[in-house]
Amino acid sequence: MTDHHFIKQLTSIVGGKFVHTSASATARFRKGWRSGEGEAEAAVEPGNLVELWRILQTCVEHDRVIIMQAANTGLTEGSAPNGEYDRPVVVISTLRLNKIHVLDEGRQIVSHPGGTLFKLEKLLEPYGRQPHSVIGSSCIGASIMGGVCNNSGGALVRRGPVYTELSVYAQKRNDGSLVLVNHLGMDLGNEPEEILGRLDRGEISDADFQPTDKRASDDSYADRVRDVDANTPARFNADPRTLHEASGCAGKLAVFAVRLDTFPLETGEKVYYVGTNSTADLSALRRRLLTEMDPLPISAEYLHRDIFDIARVYGKDTLLLIHWLGTDALPAIFKLKGQMDGVFDRIPILPKNLIDRTMQLVTRVVPEALPKRMLQYRERFEHHLILKVSAGQLAQTEAILNDVPGKDGWFLCDAAEAKKALLHRFAAAGAAARYGAVHPGKVEDILALDIALRRNDEEWFEELPEEIERDILIKLYYGHFLCHVFHQDYAIRKGADPKAVKNKMLELLDRRGAEYPAEHNVGHLYAAKPQLAAFYEELDPTNSFNPGIGKTSKQQRRPEAPPVVLAENDSSTDSQTRGGAVT
């Protein structure tokens, strides 16, 4: 039941246009990008950081569950309500809070919660810099903040998961107080609205920097991924090394701003296409590239022949759209498709997934999109690797390639081939979902896993027992090969139980020493392991922010213990008063 007094307070902060209460108006905030949905009393869209702070104060005063939401492009349902809660739920959408401040001639940025990777990529181009993640999540409009809060990874071998120890966030402490914490490493004032007002107005500059040894990127990742004999994965969402305040918080804090490093924009890079029928050859190639190349390769993306085939058919429209229109058009296209899906799926007489089906029909009459040499390699080889290196690394790269897969197992792509190869890999990420959408009679569901294998794992290619194999229609393997992070998509045969298949798969992964999820966080689809669950409880001792994440309890906690002080103060004593600031 809606609390009209509460809704009136929210409306007084942001205006009636940006407070949504009806089921139809809140639907786009209550549903995940791929799956998952729940109920909410309201969805609110603040227009600046001060409004966000006031909304949080109001929600705390009225004892609401708070779910922070940015682009809502995650794949594990973590940014939308899920199931039943013991208190009313409010979704706070931050997409209007899209400011990004460029600092130190582009070497660092400060992003508000709604800033997108796509926007950042464009802002940094004049500086010859680029963000942590490029083509992929940036193209679908994913937020910078979402990547930080989920410790998301990416394809670029040198960078690891996105990570920062520099942020501004609100936390509900053990005693019920709401405190704003400024750990941005910048002097912005003392009171919450003073700090946030300066960020809103863009009144920050290099002169505001304070001396700090806190990191704004995972600058130790290159050394970690080179340790090819280690018995643990190089990166995964729940790695304790990358859980720090906003980083990995999964919505257990309300994050207002993050400060991040940027990276030099590569120019003149070259792409090699590698094919082999031997998993041992790829293992040997991986070891040599990681231990001998300095700097590391830029990326090394793996495709199995089966996903090559599926992406060739069911990812063809994505590839061609980027090829014809460039990446600039993609965020708008993805947004439009989502809106059209929402409208058409509510019309009973129309088939489900009408847009997907229509696009698939259209692409059937479009000529072949992939280059001839790639198609020849598809016929010859089961395993494919798209290897990108810096311009000055050609001689060393080719010497290694000649030694391992051999001279007839690779070719240097020309510009057109390089573009198509990388786009083909990008299109693979959505191909399984499209396959399921257009074959509802054959496919019960799509099970999508992303896993991090141990760095020393030579047996990286999955072999499934018959009891699992019989329930799977197609298996699709692709991923970030040098990082040993793999995306494994399975079309579950009609009539089979997807949850039972998933549980069996996870048991196998546990026995292999793998970690999961590797890049998309636990959301509502995976159980948080004890250490991660403890981190969530530290951040949110009353269980007010995104309760239930990682299949943890949704029940409110009212501990009687003294207040927990999570973060050390940079320059002042801790404030335990409601509405106080820790700077």
Beta strands, then each sheet from edge to edge (+ up, - down):
strand 1: 19-20
strand 2: 42-44
strand 3: 65-69
strand 4: 89-93
strand 5: 100-103
strand 6: 108-111
strand 7: 129-130
strand 8: 167-172
strand 9: 178-183
strand 10: 254-261
strand 11: 263-264
strand 12: 270-276
strand 13: 299-304
strand 14: 383-389
strand 15: 410-412
strand 16: 443-452
strand 17: 472-480
strand 18: 485-493
strand 19: 580-582
sheet 1: 1+ 2- 4- 3-
sheet 2: 5+ 6- 10+ 8- 9+ 19+
sheet 3: 7+ 11-
sheet 4: 15+ 12- 14+ 13- 17+ 18- 16+
end
